[in-house]
Amino acid sequence: MTFRILAVCTGNICRSPLAAQLLEADLERDAFEIDSAGVGALEGAPMPDPAKDIAAGLGLTAYREHQGKQLVAGEVARADLVMAMERDHRRAIVELHPGAVRYTFTLTEFAHIASNIPKTDLVEMVHRAGDPERGALDAVTRLRGVIPPLENPADMDIEDPYRRSIEVYERSSLVIVDAINTIVEYFTYAASLRSS
């Protein structure tokens, strides 16, 4: 069964496509389906040049074909995990599809929880679910509110670089890359438990 991850930002041309492309590059292709969308998408628009340059510098290529896409309720309903770039996006996602409240996080929130889950708990949840990806998600979902949150709530939001300086693009992308690395490591470890 494919595990669907949806990354969401505002215009779907800077933050969420970068997050989605990093996940797609680093996660097992047969196990995951990755997409992105925006709550106020610039539909059909390409990634801005600074975002393209950052993606290229990270060894990605999908930025060449990317076009902004509007978030719709059906897409949220089909996802197993939705990762928003800001708390406002998370609220908009849940308003669009209330059932998504359980599986919608900000990107940094998910990474923070995942990085603090004891491996014994993850092993237990993966074995209980019988599926590494869903077991990994269950562990994060169950421990949301148990693991202490980020000290500064503003750290749950990733700065929007659109129409801002290259320094803002770089600062935003560093946060995304760091969170994605944590998430990829988490799901990769969960996948290693498949046969154990």
Biotite code that builds the C-alpha atoms (Angstrom):
import biotite.structure as struc

atoms = struc.array([
    struc.Atom([0.000, 0.000, 0.000], chain_id="A", res_id=1, res_name="MET", atom_name="CA", element="C"),
    struc.Atom([1.367, 3.376, -1.025], chain_id="A", res_id=2, res_name="THR", atom_name="CA", element="C"),
    struc.Atom([1.754, 5.953, 1.742], chain_id="A", res_id=3, res_name="PHE", atom_name="CA", element="C"),
    struc.Atom([0.664, 9.372, 0.499], chain_id="A", res_id=4, res_name="ARG", atom_name="CA", element="C"),
    struc.Atom([2.344, 12.526, 1.804], chain_id="A", res_id=5, res_name="ILE", atom_name="CA", element="C"),
    struc.Atom([1.051, 15.970, 0.875], chain_id="A", res_id=6, res_name="LEU", atom_name="CA", element="C"),
    struc.Atom([3.144, 19.109, 1.521], chain_id="A", res_id=7, res_name="ALA", atom_name="CA", element="C"),
    struc.Atom([1.216, 22.385, 1.719], chain_id="A", res_id=8, res_name="VAL", atom_name="CA", element="C"),
    struc.Atom([2.162, 26.068, 1.733], chain_id="A", res_id=9, res_name="CYS", atom_name="CA", element="C"),
    struc.Atom([0.529, 29.240, 0.417], chain_id="A", res_id=10, res_name="THR", atom_name="CA", element="C"),
    struc.Atom([1.321, 29.607, -3.281], chain_id="A", res_id=11, res_name="GLY", atom_name="CA", element="C"),
    struc.Atom([2.784, 26.123, -3.890], chain_id="A", res_id=12, res_name="ASN", atom_name="CA", element="C"),
    struc.Atom([5.809, 27.538, -5.668], chain_id="A", res_id=13, res_name="ILE", atom_name="CA", element="C"),
    struc.Atom([8.508, 27.838, -2.976], chain_id="A", res_id=14, res_name="CYS", atom_name="CA", element="C"),
    struc.Atom([8.308, 25.893, 0.280], chain_id="A", res_id=15, res_name="ARG", atom_name="CA", element="C"),
    struc.Atom([5.949, 22.967, -0.299], chain_id="A", res_id=16, res_name="SER", atom_name="CA", element="C"),
    struc.Atom([7.380, 21.952, -3.699], chain_id="A", res_id=17, res_name="PRO", atom_name="CA", element="C"),
    struc.Atom([10.893, 21.981, -2.234], chain_id="A", res_id=18, res_name="LEU", atom_name="CA", element="C"),
    struc.Atom([9.761, 19.811, 0.685], chain_id="A", res_id=19, res_name="ALA", atom_name="CA", element="C"),
    struc.Atom([7.924, 17.420, -1.638], chain_id="A", res_id=20, res_name="ALA", atom_name="CA", element="C"),
    struc.Atom([10.854, 17.138, -4.057], chain_id="A", res_id=21, res_name="GLN", atom_name="CA", element="C"),
    struc.Atom([13.273, 16.388, -1.209], chain_id="A", res_id=22, res_name="LEU", atom_name="CA", element="C"),
    struc.Atom([10.966, 13.698, 0.160], chain_id="A", res_id=23, res_name="LEU", atom_name="CA", element="C"),
    struc.Atom([10.528, 12.189, -3.282], chain_id="A", res_id=24, res_name="GLU", atom_name="CA", element="C"),
    struc.Atom([14.282, 12.117, -3.832], chain_id="A", res_id=25, res_name="ALA", atom_name="CA", element="C"),
    struc.Atom([15.104, 10.498, -0.489], chain_id="A", res_id=26, res_name="ASP", atom_name="CA", element="C"),
    struc.Atom([12.237, 8.139, 0.369], chain_id="A", res_id=27, res_name="LEU", atom_name="CA", element="C"),
    struc.Atom([11.653, 4.700, -1.125], chain_id="A", res_id=28, res_name="GLU", atom_name="CA", element="C"),
    struc.Atom([9.750, 5.379, -4.341], chain_id="A", res_id=29, res_name="ARG", atom_name="CA", element="C"),
    struc.Atom([7.679, 2.191, -4.279], chain_id="A", res_id=30, res_name="ASP", atom_name="CA", element="C"),
    struc.Atom([6.380, 2.894, -0.774], chain_id="A", res_id=31, res_name="ALA", atom_name="CA", element="C"),
    struc.Atom([5.539, 6.605, -1.036], chain_id="A", res_id=32, res_name="PHE", atom_name="CA", element="C"),
    struc.Atom([3.521, 8.940, -3.210], chain_id="A", res_id=33, res_name="GLU", atom_name="CA", element="C"),
    struc.Atom([4.494, 12.575, -2.671], chain_id="A", res_id=34, res_name="ILE", atom_name="CA", element="C"),
    struc.Atom([2.662, 15.694, -3.829], chain_id="A", res_id=35, res_name="ASP", atom_name="CA", element="C"),
    struc.Atom([2.288, 19.362, -2.908], chain_id="A", res_id=36, res_name="SER", atom_name="CA", element="C"),
    struc.Atom([-0.366, 22.065, -3.137], chain_id="A", res_id=37, res_name="ALA", atom_name="CA", element="C"),
    struc.Atom([-1.146, 25.561, -1.892], chain_id="A", res_id=38, res_name="GLY", atom_name="CA", element="C"),
    struc.Atom([-3.994, 27.026, 0.139], chain_id="A", res_id=39, res_name="VAL", atom_name="CA", element="C"),
    struc.Atom([-3.851, 30.096, -2.114], chain_id="A", res_id=40, res_name="GLY", atom_name="CA", element="C"),
    struc.Atom([-1.940, 28.628, -5.021], chain_id="A", res_id=41, res_name="ALA", atom_name="CA", element="C"),
    struc.Atom([-0.485, 30.571, -7.897], chain_id="A", res_id=42, res_name="LEU", atom_name="CA", element="C"),
    struc.Atom([-1.940, 27.965, -10.231], chain_id="A", res_id=43, res_name="GLU", atom_name="CA", element="C"),
    struc.Atom([0.254, 27.036, -13.153], chain_id="A", res_id=44, res_name="GLY", atom_name="CA", element="C"),
    struc.Atom([3.132, 29.242, -11.964], chain_id="A", res_id=45, res_name="ALA", atom_name="CA", element="C"),
    struc.Atom([6.676, 27.845, -11.912], chain_id="A", res_id=46, res_name="PRO", atom_name="CA", element="C"),
    struc.Atom([8.985, 27.978, -8.937], chain_id="A", res_id=47, res_name="MET", atom_name="CA", element="C"),
    struc.Atom([10.713, 31.397, -8.737], chain_id="A", res_id=48, res_name="PRO", atom_name="CA", element="C"),
    struc.Atom([14.331, 31.514, -9.894], chain_id="A", res_id=49, res_name="ASP", atom_name="CA", element="C"),
    struc.Atom([15.826, 31.642, -6.356], chain_id="A", res_id=50, res_name="PRO", atom_name="CA", element="C"),
    struc.Atom([13.781, 28.563, -5.384], chain_id="A", res_id=51, res_name="ALA", atom_name="CA", element="C"),
    struc.Atom([14.879, 26.784, -8.575], chain_id="A", res_id=52, res_name="LYS", atom_name="CA", element="C"),
    struc.Atom([18.515, 27.629, -7.851], chain_id="A", res_id=53, res_name="ASP", atom_name="CA", element="C"),
    struc.Atom([18.246, 26.209, -4.338], chain_id="A", res_id=54, res_name="ILE", atom_name="CA", element="C"),
    struc.Atom([16.546, 23.045, -5.600], chain_id="A", res_id=55, res_name="ALA", atom_name="CA", element="C"),
    struc.Atom([19.217, 22.606, -8.278], chain_id="A", res_id=56, res_name="ALA", atom_name="CA", element="C"),
    struc.Atom([21.939, 23.126, -5.675], chain_id="A", res_id=57, res_name="GLY", atom_name="CA", element="C"),
    struc.Atom([20.404, 20.299, -3.656], chain_id="A", res_id=58, res_name="LEU", atom_name="CA", element="C"),
    struc.Atom([20.646, 17.983, -6.650], chain_id="A", res_id=59, res_name="GLY", atom_name="CA", element="C"),
    struc.Atom([16.924, 18.041, -7.452], chain_id="A", res_id=60, res_name="LEU", atom_name="CA", element="C"),
    struc.Atom([15.501, 18.176, -10.982], chain_id="A", res_id=61, res_name="THR", atom_name="CA", element="C"),
    struc.Atom([11.695, 18.089, -10.555], chain_id="A", res_id=62, res_name="ALA", atom_name="CA", element="C"),
    struc.Atom([11.635, 21.871, -10.056], chain_id="A", res_id=63, res_name="TYR", atom_name="CA", element="C"),
    struc.Atom([11.870, 22.232, -13.837], chain_id="A", res_id=64, res_name="ARG", atom_name="CA", element="C"),
    struc.Atom([8.358, 20.883, -14.369], chain_id="A", res_id=65, res_name="GLU", atom_name="CA", element="C"),
    struc.Atom([6.677, 22.155, -11.215], chain_id="A", res_id=66, res_name="HIS", atom_name="CA", element="C"),
    struc.Atom([3.509, 24.255, -11.517], chain_id="A", res_id=67, res_name="GLN", atom_name="CA", element="C"),
    struc.Atom([1.555, 25.727, -8.629], chain_id="A", res_id=68, res_name="GLY", atom_name="CA", element="C"),
    struc.Atom([-1.573, 23.742, -7.740], chain_id="A", res_id=69, res_name="LYS", atom_name="CA", element="C"),
    struc.Atom([-4.540, 24.644, -5.529], chain_id="A", res_id=70, res_name="GLN", atom_name="CA", element="C"),
    struc.Atom([-5.275, 22.456, -2.524], chain_id="A", res_id=71, res_name="LEU", atom_name="CA", element="C"),
    struc.Atom([-8.635, 20.659, -2.727], chain_id="A", res_id=72, res_name="VAL", atom_name="CA", element="C"),
    struc.Atom([-10.501, 18.649, -0.095], chain_id="A", res_id=73, res_name="ALA", atom_name="CA", element="C"),
    struc.Atom([-10.285, 15.380, -2.022], chain_id="A", res_id=74, res_name="GLY", atom_name="CA", element="C"),
    struc.Atom([-6.509, 15.553, -2.091], chain_id="A", res_id=75, res_name="GLU", atom_name="CA", element="C"),
    struc.Atom([-6.404, 16.061, 1.681], chain_id="A", res_id=76, res_name="VAL", atom_name="CA", element="C"),
    struc.Atom([-8.832, 13.168, 2.190], chain_id="A", res_id=77, res_name="ALA", atom_name="CA", element="C"),
    struc.Atom([-6.648, 10.820, 0.108], chain_id="A", res_id=78, res_name="ARG", atom_name="CA", element="C"),
    struc.Atom([-3.449, 11.700, 1.984], chain_id="A", res_id=79, res_name="ALA", atom_name="CA", element="C"),
    struc.Atom([-2.071, 9.630, 4.828], chain_id="A", res_id=80, res_name="ASP", atom_name="CA", element="C"),
    struc.Atom([0.033, 12.522, 6.111], chain_id="A", res_id=81, res_name="LEU", atom_name="CA", element="C"),
    struc.Atom([-0.273, 16.247, 5.405], chain_id="A", res_id=82, res_name="VAL", atom_name="CA", element="C"),
    struc.Atom([2.636, 18.506, 6.308], chain_id="A", res_id=83, res_name="MET", atom_name="CA", element="C"),
    struc.Atom([1.995, 22.245, 6.334], chain_id="A", res_id=84, res_name="ALA", atom_name="CA", element="C"),
    struc.Atom([4.661, 24.897, 6.263], chain_id="A", res_id=85, res_name="MET", atom_name="CA", element="C"),
    struc.Atom([2.818, 27.104, 8.792], chain_id="A", res_id=86, res_name="GLU", atom_name="CA", element="C"),
    struc.Atom([0.202, 26.773, 11.517], chain_id="A", res_id=87, res_name="ARG", atom_name="CA", element="C"),
    struc.Atom([-2.183, 28.902, 9.413], chain_id="A", res_id=88, res_name="ASP", atom_name="CA", element="C"),
    struc.Atom([-1.888, 26.347, 6.606], chain_id="A", res_id=89, res_name="HIS", atom_name="CA", element="C"),
    struc.Atom([-2.616, 23.552, 9.060], chain_id="A", res_id=90, res_name="ARG", atom_name="CA", element="C"),
    struc.Atom([-5.782, 25.336, 10.145], chain_id="A", res_id=91, res_name="ARG", atom_name="CA", element="C"),
    struc.Atom([-6.861, 25.885, 6.529], chain_id="A", res_id=92, res_name="ALA", atom_name="CA", element="C"),
    struc.Atom([-6.284, 22.203, 5.734], chain_id="A", res_id=93, res_name="ILE", atom_name="CA", element="C"),
    struc.Atom([-8.418, 21.048, 8.649], chain_id="A", res_id=94, res_name="VAL", atom_name="CA", element="C"),
    struc.Atom([-11.164, 23.550, 7.771], chain_id="A", res_id=95, res_name="GLU", atom_name="CA", element="C"),
    struc.Atom([-11.189, 22.153, 4.244], chain_id="A", res_id=96, res_name="LEU", atom_name="CA", element="C"),
    struc.Atom([-11.351, 18.547, 5.474], chain_id="A", res_id=97, res_name="HIS", atom_name="CA", element="C"),
    struc.Atom([-11.991, 18.246, 9.255], chain_id="A", res_id=98, res_name="PRO", atom_name="CA", element="C"),
    struc.Atom([-11.080, 14.560, 9.260], chain_id="A", res_id=99, res_name="GLY", atom_name="CA", element="C"),
    struc.Atom([-7.493, 15.551, 8.511], chain_id="A", res_id=100, res_name="ALA", atom_name="CA", element="C"),
    struc.Atom([-6.962, 16.940, 12.011], chain_id="A", res_id=101, res_name="VAL", atom_name="CA", element="C"),
    struc.Atom([-5.411, 13.643, 13.118], chain_id="A", res_id=102, res_name="ARG", atom_name="CA", element="C"),
    struc.Atom([-2.837, 13.417, 10.329], chain_id="A", res_id=103, res_name="TYR", atom_name="CA", element="C"),
    struc.Atom([-1.998, 17.069, 9.634], chain_id="A", res_id=104, res_name="THR", atom_name="CA", element="C"),
    struc.Atom([1.119, 18.615, 11.182], chain_id="A", res_id=105, res_name="PHE", atom_name="CA", element="C"),
    struc.Atom([3.459, 21.442, 10.403], chain_id="A", res_id=106, res_name="THR", atom_name="CA", element="C"),
    struc.Atom([6.674, 20.137, 8.870], chain_id="A", res_id=107, res_name="LEU", atom_name="CA", element="C"),
    struc.Atom([8.794, 21.211, 11.820], chain_id="A", res_id=108, res_name="THR", atom_name="CA", element="C"),
    struc.Atom([6.240, 19.866, 14.315], chain_id="A", res_id=109, res_name="GLU", atom_name="CA", element="C"),
    struc.Atom([6.314, 16.412, 12.721], chain_id="A", res_id=110, res_name="PHE", atom_name="CA", element="C"),
    struc.Atom([10.128, 16.407, 12.596], chain_id="A", res_id=111, res_name="ALA", atom_name="CA", element="C"),
    struc.Atom([10.344, 17.509, 16.243], chain_id="A", res_id=112, res_name="HIS", atom_name="CA", element="C"),
    struc.Atom([8.002, 14.770, 17.466], chain_id="A", res_id=113, res_name="ILE", atom_name="CA", element="C"),
    struc.Atom([9.611, 12.097, 15.267], chain_id="A", res_id=114, res_name="ALA", atom_name="CA", element="C"),
    struc.Atom([13.099, 12.980, 16.518], chain_id="A", res_id=115, res_name="SER", atom_name="CA", element="C"),
    struc.Atom([11.969, 12.538, 20.134], chain_id="A", res_id=116, res_name="ASN", atom_name="CA", element="C"),
    struc.Atom([10.202, 9.184, 19.823], chain_id="A", res_id=117, res_name="ILE", atom_name="CA", element="C"),
    struc.Atom([12.080, 6.406, 21.628], chain_id="A", res_id=118, res_name="PRO", atom_name="CA", element="C"),
    struc.Atom([13.021, 3.648, 19.183], chain_id="A", res_id=119, res_name="LYS", atom_name="CA", element="C"),
    struc.Atom([11.324, 1.065, 21.391], chain_id="A", res_id=120, res_name="THR", atom_name="CA", element="C"),
    struc.Atom([8.008, 2.928, 20.977], chain_id="A", res_id=121, res_name="ASP", atom_name="CA", element="C"),
    struc.Atom([8.475, 3.123, 17.220], chain_id="A", res_id=122, res_name="LEU", atom_name="CA", element="C"),
    struc.Atom([9.274, -0.594, 17.004], chain_id="A", res_id=123, res_name="VAL", atom_name="CA", element="C"),
    struc.Atom([6.121, -1.383, 18.971], chain_id="A", res_id=124, res_name="GLU", atom_name="CA", element="C"),
    struc.Atom([3.893, 0.839, 16.800], chain_id="A", res_id=125, res_name="MET", atom_name="CA", element="C"),
    struc.Atom([5.313, -0.521, 13.537], chain_id="A", res_id=126, res_name="VAL", atom_name="CA", element="C"),
    struc.Atom([4.771, -4.106, 14.640], chain_id="A", res_id=127, res_name="HIS", atom_name="CA", element="C"),
    struc.Atom([1.277, -3.299, 15.893], chain_id="A", res_id=128, res_name="ARG", atom_name="CA", element="C"),
    struc.Atom([0.317, -1.621, 12.609], chain_id="A", res_id=129, res_name="ALA", atom_name="CA", element="C"),
    struc.Atom([1.947, -4.310, 10.489], chain_id="A", res_id=130, res_name="GLY", atom_name="CA", element="C"),
    struc.Atom([3.065, -1.531, 8.154], chain_id="A", res_id=131, res_name="ASP", atom_name="CA", element="C"),
    struc.Atom([6.174, 0.607, 8.750], chain_id="A", res_id=132, res_name="PRO", atom_name="CA", element="C"),
    struc.Atom([4.860, 3.877, 7.310], chain_id="A", res_id=133, res_name="GLU", atom_name="CA", element="C"),
    struc.Atom([1.498, 3.752, 9.062], chain_id="A", res_id=134, res_name="ARG", atom_name="CA", element="C"),
    struc.Atom([3.094, 2.547, 12.269], chain_id="A", res_id=135, res_name="GLY", atom_name="CA", element="C"),
    struc.Atom([5.524, 5.472, 12.130], chain_id="A", res_id=136, res_name="ALA", atom_name="CA", element="C"),
    struc.Atom([2.638, 7.897, 11.599], chain_id="A", res_id=137, res_name="LEU", atom_name="CA", element="C"),
    struc.Atom([0.658, 6.302, 14.451], chain_id="A", res_id=138, res_name="ASP", atom_name="CA", element="C"),
    struc.Atom([3.622, 6.807, 16.783], chain_id="A", res_id=139, res_name="ALA", atom_name="CA", element="C"),
    struc.Atom([3.831, 10.527, 15.968], chain_id="A", res_id=140, res_name="VAL", atom_name="CA", element="C"),
    struc.Atom([0.064, 10.937, 16.204], chain_id="A", res_id=141, res_name="THR", atom_name="CA", element="C"),
    struc.Atom([-0.170, 9.217, 19.582], chain_id="A", res_id=142, res_name="ARG", atom_name="CA", element="C"),
    struc.Atom([2.743, 11.158, 21.052], chain_id="A", res_id=143, res_name="LEU", atom_name="CA", element="C"),
    struc.Atom([1.602, 14.581, 19.863], chain_id="A", res_id=144, res_name="ARG", atom_name="CA", element="C"),
    struc.Atom([0.869, 16.393, 23.098], chain_id="A", res_id=145, res_name="GLY", atom_name="CA", element="C"),
    struc.Atom([2.935, 13.900, 25.107], chain_id="A", res_id=146, res_name="VAL", atom_name="CA", element="C"),
    struc.Atom([6.332, 14.910, 23.757], chain_id="A", res_id=147, res_name="ILE", atom_name="CA", element="C"),
    struc.Atom([6.926, 18.524, 24.865], chain_id="A", res_id=148, res_name="PRO", atom_name="CA", element="C"),
    struc.Atom([6.299, 20.904, 21.956], chain_id="A", res_id=149, res_name="PRO", atom_name="CA", element="C"),
    struc.Atom([8.858, 23.225, 20.425], chain_id="A", res_id=150, res_name="LEU", atom_name="CA", element="C"),
    struc.Atom([9.781, 25.878, 22.993], chain_id="A", res_id=151, res_name="GLU", atom_name="CA", element="C"),
    struc.Atom([8.915, 28.740, 20.669], chain_id="A", res_id=152, res_name="ASN", atom_name="CA", element="C"),
    struc.Atom([5.569, 28.168, 18.872], chain_id="A", res_id=153, res_name="PRO", atom_name="CA", element="C"),
    struc.Atom([6.785, 30.399, 16.025], chain_id="A", res_id=154, res_name="ALA", atom_name="CA", element="C"),
    struc.Atom([9.345, 27.690, 15.209], chain_id="A", res_id=155, res_name="ASP", atom_name="CA", element="C"),
    struc.Atom([6.436, 25.641, 13.872], chain_id="A", res_id=156, res_name="MET", atom_name="CA", element="C"),
    struc.Atom([6.216, 28.110, 10.972], chain_id="A", res_id=157, res_name="ASP", atom_name="CA", element="C"),
    struc.Atom([8.674, 28.164, 8.078], chain_id="A", res_id=158, res_name="ILE", atom_name="CA", element="C"),
    struc.Atom([9.294, 31.643, 6.744], chain_id="A", res_id=159, res_name="GLU", atom_name="CA", element="C"),
    struc.Atom([7.721, 32.431, 3.358], chain_id="A", res_id=160, res_name="ASP", atom_name="CA", element="C"),
    struc.Atom([10.497, 33.616, 1.015], chain_id="A", res_id=161, res_name="PRO", atom_name="CA", element="C"),
    struc.Atom([8.297, 34.592, -1.932], chain_id="A", res_id=162, res_name="TYR", atom_name="CA", element="C"),
    struc.Atom([9.336, 37.999, -3.380], chain_id="A", res_id=163, res_name="ARG", atom_name="CA", element="C"),
    struc.Atom([11.931, 38.425, -0.649], chain_id="A", res_id=164, res_name="ARG", atom_name="CA", element="C"),
    struc.Atom([15.724, 38.401, -0.579], chain_id="A", res_id=165, res_name="SER", atom_name="CA", element="C"),
    struc.Atom([17.908, 35.435, -1.445], chain_id="A", res_id=166, res_name="ILE", atom_name="CA", element="C"),
    struc.Atom([18.904, 35.359, 2.235], chain_id="A", res_id=167, res_name="GLU", atom_name="CA", element="C"),
    struc.Atom([15.283, 34.611, 3.179], chain_id="A", res_id=168, res_name="VAL", atom_name="CA", element="C"),
    struc.Atom([15.094, 31.875, 0.528], chain_id="A", res_id=169, res_name="TYR", atom_name="CA", element="C"),
    struc.Atom([18.246, 30.315, 1.923], chain_id="A", res_id=170, res_name="GLU", atom_name="CA", element="C"),
    struc.Atom([17.118, 30.606, 5.531], chain_id="A", res_id=171, res_name="ARG", atom_name="CA", element="C"),
    struc.Atom([13.729, 29.055, 4.714], chain_id="A", res_id=172, res_name="SER", atom_name="CA", element="C"),
    struc.Atom([15.286, 26.225, 2.702], chain_id="A", res_id=173, res_name="SER", atom_name="CA", element="C"),
    struc.Atom([17.728, 25.364, 5.500], chain_id="A", res_id=174, res_name="LEU", atom_name="CA", element="C"),
    struc.Atom([14.823, 24.804, 7.898], chain_id="A", res_id=175, res_name="VAL", atom_name="CA", element="C"),
    struc.Atom([13.020, 22.671, 5.300], chain_id="A", res_id=176, res_name="ILE", atom_name="CA", element="C"),
    struc.Atom([16.108, 20.585, 4.536], chain_id="A", res_id=177, res_name="VAL", atom_name="CA", element="C"),
    struc.Atom([16.815, 19.998, 8.223], chain_id="A", res_id=178, res_name="ASP", atom_name="CA", element="C"),
    struc.Atom([13.227, 18.901, 8.927], chain_id="A", res_id=179, res_name="ALA", atom_name="CA", element="C"),
    struc.Atom([13.096, 16.679, 5.826], chain_id="A", res_id=180, res_name="ILE", atom_name="CA", element="C"),
    struc.Atom([16.366, 14.974, 6.774], chain_id="A", res_id=181, res_name="ASN", atom_name="CA", element="C"),
    struc.Atom([14.897, 14.123, 10.178], chain_id="A", res_id=182, res_name="THR", atom_name="CA", element="C"),
    struc.Atom([11.660, 12.833, 8.628], chain_id="A", res_id=183, res_name="ILE", atom_name="CA", element="C"),
    struc.Atom([13.462, 10.736, 6.006], chain_id="A", res_id=184, res_name="VAL", atom_name="CA", element="C"),
    struc.Atom([15.687, 9.202, 8.681], chain_id="A", res_id=185, res_name="GLU", atom_name="CA", element="C"),
    struc.Atom([12.589, 8.425, 10.765], chain_id="A", res_id=186, res_name="TYR", atom_name="CA", element="C"),
    struc.Atom([10.678, 6.707, 7.969], chain_id="A", res_id=187, res_name="PHE", atom_name="CA", element="C"),
    struc.Atom([13.810, 4.900, 6.771], chain_id="A", res_id=188, res_name="THR", atom_name="CA", element="C"),
    struc.Atom([14.355, 3.454, 10.227], chain_id="A", res_id=189, res_name="TYR", atom_name="CA", element="C"),
    struc.Atom([10.695, 2.417, 10.389], chain_id="A", res_id=190, res_name="ALA", atom_name="CA", element="C"),
    struc.Atom([11.069, 0.682, 7.004], chain_id="A", res_id=191, res_name="ALA", atom_name="CA", element="C"),
    struc.Atom([14.083, -1.233, 8.324], chain_id="A", res_id=192, res_name="SER", atom_name="CA", element="C"),
    struc.Atom([11.755, -2.825, 10.881], chain_id="A", res_id=193, res_name="LEU", atom_name="CA", element="C"),
    struc.Atom([9.620, -4.365, 8.128], chain_id="A", res_id=194, res_name="ARG", atom_name="CA", element="C"),
    struc.Atom([11.307, -7.755, 8.309], chain_id="A", res_id=195, res_name="SER", atom_name="CA", element="C"),
    struc.Atom([12.326, -7.749, 11.971], chain_id="A", res_id=196, res_name="SER", atom_name="CA", element="C"),
])
